[in-house]
């Protein structure tokens, strides 16, 4: 039964990152360790509200966490597993 829960959790997490902007956010955070919302939306040339929505969703799913510094909120990856998954997908023949 434990394996079934792990498979369900894996599918849940993969669905949470299955969006081009979310993949880009993960890549940015992997590269820069932590970033605030303003830096992320400016680099992705997207609306702040859209980026905030994606960040909150990934935080709710346990992929990201935050660090507060004054009025700023900095997002970071909980671990690098998601960036490793994305790297594996990029290396896969599926994308060839």
C-alpha positions as CSV (number, residue, x, y, z in Angstrom):
1,X,0.0,0.0,0.0
2,X,2.9,2.3,0.7
3,X,4.0,2.1,-2.9
4,X,0.6,3.1,-4.1
5,X,0.8,6.3,-2.0
6,X,4.2,7.1,-3.4
7,X,3.0,6.7,-7.0
8,X,0.0,8.9,-6.3
9,X,2.2,11.6,-4.7
10,X,4.7,11.4,-7.7
11,X,1.8,11.9,-10.1
12,X,0.5,14.8,-8.0
13,X,3.9,16.5,-8.0
14,X,4.5,16.0,-11.7
15,X,1.1,17.5,-12.5
16,X,2.0,20.5,-10.4
17,X,5.0,21.3,-12.6
18,X,3.4,20.3,-15.9
19,X,3.3,23.9,-17.3
20,X,5.9,25.7,-19.3
21,X,6.1,28.7,-16.9
22,X,6.4,26.4,-13.9
23,X,9.3,24.6,-15.6
24,X,11.0,27.9,-16.4
25,X,10.5,29.0,-12.8
26,X,12.1,25.8,-11.5
27,X,15.0,26.2,-13.8
28,X,15.5,29.8,-12.7
29,X,15.4,28.9,-9.0
30,X,17.8,26.0,-9.6
31,X,20.2,28.4,-11.2
32,X,19.9,31.3,-8.8
33,X,19.0,29.5,-5.5
34,X,16.3,32.0,-4.6
35,X,14.4,34.8,-6.3
36,X,11.6,37.3,-5.5
37,X,8.4,37.5,-7.5
38,X,9.5,40.7,-9.3
39,X,12.7,39.2,-10.6
40,X,10.9,36.1,-11.8
41,X,8.1,37.8,-13.7
42,X,10.5,40.4,-15.2
43,X,12.8,37.6,-16.5
44,X,9.9,35.6,-17.8
45,X,8.2,38.6,-19.3
46,X,4.9,37.6,-17.8
47,X,2.2,39.2,-15.6
48,X,3.0,39.4,-11.9
49,X,-0.4,37.9,-11.0
50,X,0.2,34.9,-13.3
51,X,3.6,34.2,-11.8
52,X,2.3,34.6,-8.3
53,X,-0.4,32.1,-9.0
54,X,2.2,29.5,-10.2
55,X,4.5,30.2,-7.3
56,X,1.7,29.8,-4.7
57,X,0.5,26.6,-6.4
58,X,4.0,25.1,-6.4
59,X,4.5,26.2,-2.8
60,X,1.1,24.6,-1.8
61,X,2.3,21.3,-3.4
62,X,5.6,21.4,-1.4
63,X,7.9,22.1,-4.4
64,X,8.8,25.6,-3.3
65,X,9.1,27.4,0.0
66,X,9.7,31.0,0.9
67,X,12.0,33.2,3.0
68,X,10.8,36.6,4.1
69,X,13.1,39.6,4.2
70,X,11.3,42.8,5.2
71,X,8.6,43.3,2.6
72,X,10.2,40.9,0.1
73,X,9.4,37.2,-0.2
74,X,12.0,35.0,-1.8
75,X,11.1,31.7,-3.3
76,X,13.4,28.7,-3.4
77,X,13.2,25.0,-4.3
78,X,12.7,22.7,-1.4
79,X,15.1,20.3,-3.0
80,X,16.7,19.9,-6.4
81,X,14.7,16.8,-7.4
82,X,12.4,18.7,-9.7
83,X,15.2,20.3,-11.6
84,X,16.8,16.9,-11.9
85,X,13.6,15.5,-13.3
86,X,13.4,18.3,-15.8
87,X,17.0,17.7,-16.8
88,X,16.2,14.0,-17.4
89,X,13.3,14.9,-19.5
90,X,15.4,17.2,-21.6
91,X,17.9,14.5,-22.1
92,X,15.2,12.0,-23.0
93,X,14.6,10.8,-26.6
94,X,11.0,11.8,-26.1
95,X,11.9,15.4,-26.9
96,X,14.1,14.5,-29.9
